[in-house]
Each structure stands twice: as structure tokens, then as C-alpha cells.
């Protein structure tokens, strides 16, 4: 429209053309610099396992994995510990613990750890998805390796069972039972009655867990099973004379802790 003079318009077209030509190269340079910066500031490469295989492999070196490893160490048994969080590895190594930084779901890492020669695989990974992925790899490539697994909840338990894992411990169940047992004792229930109540509840819950697993893919059936379980548990306690107030000595207010 003649708004710009010919000289200005030519320079403007030249600038736009050059910027368009430079854009792809600039983007490639940006990606290259970003990749170098990310690599320089990211977590280091996974460790290389350079020792003979051990009878036990512990995958996940958090709260559960560390307790298992301490028991093994006290018993004089060797193990190989794997942990995928570099922050956790760095923290644990400060206390002189030998641990390998790596993803236990990677087949090459398991092979380097001599998983084919191990007797037990302790699956103590906290993250559910990472735990299930690791269990799947171990079951597929090392079917003879027995897995002792930690489950965060029933859904996690069911997913591990679907993979063929049989030795599974729900992480909160034993501690919850112990807290319940202590609560009953503090409230005045006799020792024998308390132990009987805890034993009944443990047996019933484990039986119901097995029953729920059979229908866990059917949500409606699972809900129905849970409702029936609550009624059955109440009837069981009443029939065993361990229902409300059974076996209790009336507690005094002073006997009940304030918190």
C-alpha cells in the first residue's frame, strides 16, 4: 500500500527472510544446549554391579528394605540391594551401607545382579507401579526366583497375585493388629480374650482377602463381598463370645491414657 518506503520495505523483507532461515538452526542449537545442561544437572548413570551374586536381592531400600537388610546382616547372610532413587542411595551410603543405584525392573541390571542364581527376591519398592513392573520382569525372566513382596494395599496385593506372586505382606496389617491388640489390653480386656480376638480377626481377614481376590475384577461383586464380610465378622465374634464388652473388665477413667 506504499506505507513504507522502498528502502525500508526491502530491509524489512531481508530481516524477516534471514530470521526465518535462522530459526531451524537456532532451534537445533537450543535443543543441543538444553540436552547438555540437562545431562550435566541430572542424576548420574546407573551403577555397574561388579560383585558375585548373592542369595538374596532386595529391590527398594526404603523403610522396609532397610529393615530386611539389617536382619539379614545380623544373621550373616549376604544380599544385593538395588534402589532407583539417587537421593536415597546417596543418603544411605553416608552411613557406610553398600547399595547399587539402579532400576530393578531393568532386565540387564537383574542379570548383572545374578538374579538367575539368587534364592529370594525381596520386592520392597514403595511405588505401586514400579513394584508391579519389577515383579512382572522377574516373573517373566526368572520364574524360579521366589518373590517375597510388600503390598501397600489390597489393590496392590491383587495386582501382584495376578502376576503369580504368592508371598505378599500388606505393610500396615501387622502393625495395625498390634495397635488393636494393645488398645484392647489398655481398655481392660484380658490377655487370653485379647489374643483370641486378634487371632480371629487375622484369620477372618486373610480368608476374606483370598475370597475378594477371586472376584476383584468385578467391582459390584467385590463390594457385595465386603458387605457380607462385615456381617460375618460380627456374627463370628458374637458366636465366639468376643463381641462388645465380652472379656472386658470395666476400665477406670484413670486407666485410659488421655491421648
Secondary structure, DSSP 4 states (H G I P E B T S, - for coil): ---S-HHHHHHHHHHHHHHHHHHHHHHHHHHHHHHHHHHHHSPPPPPPP-S---SEEEE--SHHHHHHHHHHHHTT--EEEEES-HHHHHHHHTTT---EES-TT-HHHHHHTTGGG-SEEEE--SSHHHHHHHHHHHHHH-TTSEEEEEESSHHHHHHHHHTT--EEEETTHHHHHHHHHHHHHHTTB-HHHHHHHHHHHHHHHHHHHHHHHHTTT-HHHHHHHHHHHHHHHHHHHHHTT-STTTTB----GGGS---
